[in-house]
Amino acid sequence: MSTVLQKPLLIAAIGMDNKTREVLRMSFQGPGKNCCFLVEENTSEAIIFNMDSPNAMELWTTYRNEYPNKPTIVMALKKPDIENINFVGKPVRIEQLIAEINTIKKDIEALKEEAEGMDIILETTTPDNVNTVTRSDKIEEPSVSAVSFQKLPELDHEFCGSNPDIDLSNTDKHKNIFYHTYDFLQARLQWAAESAKKEGVALQISIKVGNDWKVIIFLPKSGRVINSLSDFQLRVVCTAPKYCTTVKIRLYTSMDSNNLEERANHHGSTENFDSFMWKIALWTARGRLPSGTSLTTPVKLKHWPNLTRVQNIPNIMRIATLLGDQPRPLPLVAKVLNIPQRHVFSFYTAMHSIKLAEPVNSCQVDSSNIPVTKNKQRSLFGRILKRLTGKN
């Protein structure tokens, strides 16, 4: 079997009750040999849609408006007159369903291969004879930086989701761009990281993956994380609701904690707290915002992030530059840069998870902080902003 077919697909079910979902889950684990995992709609790579549910057409219209290009398997007694679907007739045979799932896996992989040649580079260099504006809340400015994004469509989907932009004036649509961190593993990991720092000793989160227990250990003295999960396993448990995840917690003694810290110094696979939690936030949010985030309040960066040490996402440098210049509401950032809302929301969620971004009161936003042009001398941020927004 090819590696493409061996990799589980993240799939969601629409128009099905909990009993049917459980039957699907057991079928995927048993006869399907873990061919896919059931996750939430917002975090899925594909959808199984029950066209015989009572309000099927209403659900279908809503779903297709939000996800017009997401691969979809439609199950029904009679094949509907709908284009661009994979159809499985009822009564459903698990072999046929798995065959359609494998077809979708191949299609997704083919799209990724088409994108392999893409290499978009955004560079900013310090111009000669540039004077920077002195500011009381000055942010560390990147004199020279280069961020390279390979396979942007793959990065976009995996770390920013696939949610389309919404009409923010329609409050009914707002539910699609928010999520509760406490519904997912992210909240537990955030608590574990903060508790380890507070107690000054290592804290371990054990997570059951299949029949095995995997561990994540936070080491507060070195600020490192030991993680025995693969990226794919971690992504799956991040996107699954917390009631689907079995977790155990262990707080180490000072002696054991010191031993772990010593061993971690010689362990090549550790990573720092911030880069780990940044990735957790991206996988969990998938282009959404933590519940309670204001869409009208400007947000600011506490200081310039070290973008070379965290997971890249599309438009990361442009977003950081615009917010680094002056606090702005998140929807405005997306509009000014003419980029998808999910890119901005992903950036803010990741920054907020490591406490590098926060909202500010509108009265605290001082228009005098905007870099101004005097003769030919302009601030670095001013020059970059004009380039980003297309103004000369």
C-alpha positions in Angstrom: 0.0 0.0 0.0 1.3 3.5 -0.9 2.2 6.0 1.8 -0.6 8.2 0.5 -3.2 5.6 1.3 -1.6 4.8 4.7 -1.9 8.4 5.9 -5.3 8.9 7.7 -7.7 11.5 6.3 -9.2 14.0 8.6 -12.9 13.8 7.8 -16.2 15.2 9.3 -19.7 13.9 9.1 -22.7 16.2 8.3 -26.4 15.3 8.7 -25.7 12.3 11.0 -26.6 11.6 14.6 -24.1 10.5 17.3 -25.0 6.9 16.8 -24.2 7.0 13.1 -21.0 8.8 13.7 -19.9 6.2 16.2 -20.6 3.4 13.7 -18.5 5.3 11.2 -15.7 5.8 13.7 -15.6 2.1 14.5 -15.7 1.2 10.8 -12.8 3.4 10.1 -10.8 1.9 13.0 -11.7 -1.7 12.2 -12.3 -2.6 8.6 -10.8 0.7 7.5 -7.6 0.1 9.4 -7.5 3.8 10.6 -8.0 5.1 7.1 -9.4 8.3 8.5 -10.3 10.1 11.7 -13.6 11.9 12.5 -13.0 15.5 13.4 -14.9 18.8 13.5 -16.1 20.3 10.3 -13.8 23.3 10.5 -10.7 21.2 10.9 -11.5 18.5 8.3 -9.8 17.8 5.0 -13.0 16.2 3.6 -16.7 15.6 4.4 -19.1 12.7 4.5 -22.6 14.1 3.8 -25.9 12.3 4.5 -28.2 13.6 1.8 -31.2 11.7 3.3 -31.3 13.7 6.5 -34.5 15.6 7.2 -33.0 19.1 6.4 -30.5 17.8 3.9 -30.8 20.5 1.2 -30.7 23.4 3.8 -27.5 21.8 5.3 -26.1 21.3 1.9 -26.6 24.9 0.8 -25.0 26.2 4.0 -22.1 23.8 3.7 -21.3 24.4 0.0 -21.5 28.2 0.5 -18.9 28.0 3.2 -16.7 25.2 1.7 -17.3 25.2 -2.1 -14.1 23.2 -2.9 -13.8 20.8 -0.1 -13.8 17.1 -1.2 -17.2 15.5 -0.3 -18.6 12.0 -0.2 -22.4 12.1 -0.5 -24.4 9.1 0.9 -28.0 8.7 -0.3 -30.5 6.2 -1.5 -30.5 7.9 -4.9 -27.6 9.8 -6.5 -28.4 13.5 -6.4 -27.9 15.8 -9.4 -24.9 17.5 -7.9 -21.5 18.1 -9.5 -18.1 17.5 -8.0 -19.0 14.9 -5.4 -18.0 11.3 -4.6 -21.2 9.2 -4.4 -21.8 6.2 -2.2 -25.3 4.6 -2.5 -27.3 3.2 0.4 -27.2 0.7 2.0 -23.6 1.7 2.4 -20.9 -1.0 1.9 -17.8 -0.1 3.9 -15.5 -1.3 1.1 -17.1 1.2 -1.3 -16.8 4.0 1.3 -13.2 3.3 1.9 -12.5 3.2 -1.8 -14.0 6.7 -2.2 -11.9 7.9 0.8 -8.8 6.6 -0.9 -9.8 8.4 -4.1 -10.0 11.6 -2.2 -6.6 11.0 -0.6 -5.0 10.6 -4.0 -6.7 13.8 -5.3 -5.5 15.8 -2.3 -1.9 14.4 -2.8 -2.0 15.3 -6.5 -2.9 18.9 -5.6 0.0 19.0 -3.2 2.4 17.7 -5.8 1.2 20.4 -8.2 2.2 23.0 -5.6 5.6 21.6 -4.9 7.2 24.0 -7.4 5.8 27.0 -5.8 8.3 29.1 -3.8 7.2 32.6 -2.9 9.8 34.7 -1.1 9.0 37.9 0.7 12.1 40.0 1.5 12.6 43.2 3.3 15.9 44.9 3.5 17.0 48.1 5.2 17.3 50.9 2.8 20.4 53.2 2.9 20.2 56.3 4.9 16.9 55.5 6.7 16.2 57.2 10.0 13.7 55.5 12.2 11.0 57.3 14.2 11.6 57.3 17.9 8.6 55.9 19.8 8.0 55.1 23.4 6.6 51.7 22.5 9.3 51.0 19.9 9.2 47.5 18.5 12.4 45.7 17.5 12.7 46.3 13.8 13.9 43.5 11.5 16.9 45.0 9.6 17.2 42.1 7.2 14.7 39.3 6.9 13.7 36.7 4.4 10.8 34.3 4.8 10.4 31.5 2.3 7.1 29.7 1.9 7.2 26.4 0.0 4.0 24.6 -0.9 1.8 27.5 0.2 -1.5 25.8 -0.5 -0.4 22.9 1.8 0.7 25.4 4.5 -2.5 27.3 4.1 -4.8 24.4 4.6 -2.9 22.6 7.4 -2.2 25.6 9.6 -4.9 28.2 8.5 -7.8 25.9 7.6 -10.1 26.5 4.7 -12.8 28.8 6.0 -13.9 31.4 3.5 -14.1 35.1 4.4 -17.4 36.0 6.0 -19.5 39.1 5.9 -18.7 40.6 9.3 -21.9 42.7 9.3 -23.8 39.4 9.5 -23.6 38.4 13.1 -25.0 35.0 12.4 -21.8 34.1 10.5 -19.6 35.1 13.5 -19.9 31.6 15.0 -17.8 30.2 12.1 -14.7 32.2 13.0 -14.6 31.5 16.8 -13.7 28.5 18.9 -13.4 27.8 22.6 -9.9 26.7 23.5 -11.2 24.8 26.5 -13.0 22.4 24.1 -9.7 21.2 22.8 -6.3 19.9 24.0 -4.8 23.4 23.5 -6.3 24.6 26.9 -4.8 21.7 28.8 -1.4 22.2 27.2 -1.5 25.9 27.9 -2.3 25.1 31.5 0.5 22.6 31.7 3.1 25.0 30.3 2.0 27.8 32.7 1.9 25.4 35.7 5.4 24.0 35.0 6.7 27.6 35.0 4.9 28.4 38.2 5.9 25.3 40.1 9.5 25.3 38.7 9.4 21.6 38.0 8.7 19.4 34.9 5.1 18.6 34.1 4.0 15.7 31.9 0.9 15.3 29.8 0.2 11.7 28.7 -2.1 11.3 25.8 -3.6 8.0 24.6 -3.1 7.5 20.9 -4.6 4.3 19.7 -3.4 1.7 22.2 -0.3 3.6 23.1 0.5 6.4 25.5 2.4 9.3 24.2 4.0 12.0 26.4 4.6 15.8 26.3 6.9 17.0 29.0 7.3 20.8 29.8 10.7 21.6 31.2 10.5 25.1 32.9 14.2 25.7 33.6 15.4 25.2 30.0 12.0 26.3 28.5 12.0 23.2 26.3 9.4 20.6 25.5 10.0 16.8 25.1 7.3 15.4 22.7 7.0 11.8 21.7 4.1 12.4 19.2 4.7 12.7 15.5 3.4 15.9 13.9 0.5 14.1 12.4 -0.5 12.5 15.7 -0.3 15.8 17.4 -2.3 17.5 14.7 -5.1 14.9 15.1 -5.3 15.2 18.9 -5.3 19.0 18.6 -8.3 19.0 16.2 -10.3 16.4 18.1 -12.8 17.6 20.7 -11.4 17.1 24.2 -14.0 14.4 25.1 -12.4 12.2 22.5 -8.9 12.5 24.1 -7.8 10.6 27.1 -5.2 12.5 29.1 -3.2 11.9 32.3 -1.1 14.5 34.2 2.1 14.0 36.2 4.1 16.6 38.2 7.7 15.6 38.7 9.7 16.0 41.8 12.6 18.5 41.9 15.2 15.7 41.6 13.4 14.0 38.7 12.8 17.3 37.0 16.5 18.2 37.2 17.4 14.8 35.7 15.0 15.4 32.8 16.5 18.8 32.2 20.0 17.3 32.1 18.9 14.6 29.6 17.0 17.2 27.5 20.3 19.0 26.9 21.5 16.0 24.9 18.1 15.3 23.3 18.0 16.6 19.8 14.3 16.5 19.3 13.2 19.1 21.9 11.7 22.5 21.0 11.1 25.6 23.0 7.8 26.4 24.7 6.8 29.2 22.3 7.4 27.4 19.0 5.5 24.4 20.4 2.5 26.3 21.6 2.5 28.4 18.4 2.1 25.2 16.4 -0.6 23.9 18.8 -2.6 27.1 18.4 -2.4 27.0 14.6 -3.5 23.3 14.4 -6.4 23.9 16.8 -7.7 27.2 15.5 -7.3 26.4 11.8 -8.0 30.0 10.8 -10.3 30.9 13.7 -10.1 33.2 16.8 -10.4 32.3 20.5 -13.9 33.0 21.7 -14.2 36.5 23.1 -11.8 38.1 20.7 -13.1 41.5 19.6 -13.4 42.1 15.8 -13.5 45.9 16.3 -10.9 46.5 19.0 -7.4 47.2 17.7 -4.7 44.6 18.6 -1.0 45.2 19.1 2.2 43.2 19.2 4.1 43.4 22.5 7.3 43.2 20.5 8.6 41.9 17.2 8.3 38.1 17.1 11.2 35.9 16.1 9.5 34.5 13.0 12.5 32.3 12.1 11.8 30.1 15.1 8.0 29.4 14.6 5.9 27.6 12.0 5.5 29.7 8.8 2.1 30.6 7.6 1.1 32.5 4.4 1.5 36.3 4.7 3.2 36.1 8.2 5.7 38.9 7.5 3.1 41.3 6.0 0.7 40.8 8.9 3.5 41.2 11.5 4.8 44.4 9.8 1.3 46.0 9.6 0.4 45.2 13.3 4.0 46.1 14.4 3.5 49.6 12.9 0.3 50.4 14.8 -2.6 48.6 16.6 -5.4 47.8 14.2 -8.6 45.7 14.2 -8.0 42.2 12.7 -10.5 42.5 9.9 -9.0 45.8 8.9 -5.6 44.1 8.6 -7.0 41.5 6.2 -8.7 44.3 4.2 -5.7 46.5 3.9 -3.4 43.7 2.8 -6.1 42.1 0.6 -5.5 38.6 2.1 -7.9 36.0 3.5 -9.2 36.7 7.0 -8.1 33.2 8.1 -4.4 34.2 7.6 -4.8 37.2 9.9 -6.9 35.2 12.5 -4.3 32.4 12.5 -1.4 34.8 13.1 -3.2 36.6 16.0 -4.3 33.3 17.6 -0.8 31.9 17.5 0.7 35.2 18.8 -1.9 35.5 21.5 -1.2 31.9 22.7 2.4 32.9 23.5 1.4 36.2 24.9 2.9 38.4 22.2 -0.3 40.0 21.1 -3.2 41.6 22.9 -6.1 43.9 22.3 -5.9 47.6 23.3 -8.6 50.2 24.0 -9.3 52.4 21.0 -8.5 55.5 23.1 -5.0 54.1 23.5 -4.3 54.1 19.8 -2.4 57.3 19.1 -2.4 58.4 15.5 0.8 60.3 16.2 2.5 56.9 16.3 2.1 56.4 12.6 5.5 56.9 10.9 5.5 60.0 8.8 7.6 61.0 5.8 9.9 64.0 6.1 11.7 64.8 2.9 13.2 61.5 1.7 13.8 60.1 5.1 11.1 57.5 6.1 10.9 54.9 8.8 11.5 51.3 7.9 7.9 50.4 8.8 6.6 53.3 6.8 8.5 52.2 3.7 7.4 48.6 4.1 3.8 49.6 4.7 3.7 51.6 1.5 5.0 48.7 -0.4 2.5 46.3 1.1 -0.5 48.5 0.5 0.6 49.6 -3.0 1.0 53.3 -2.1 3.8 55.3 -3.4 
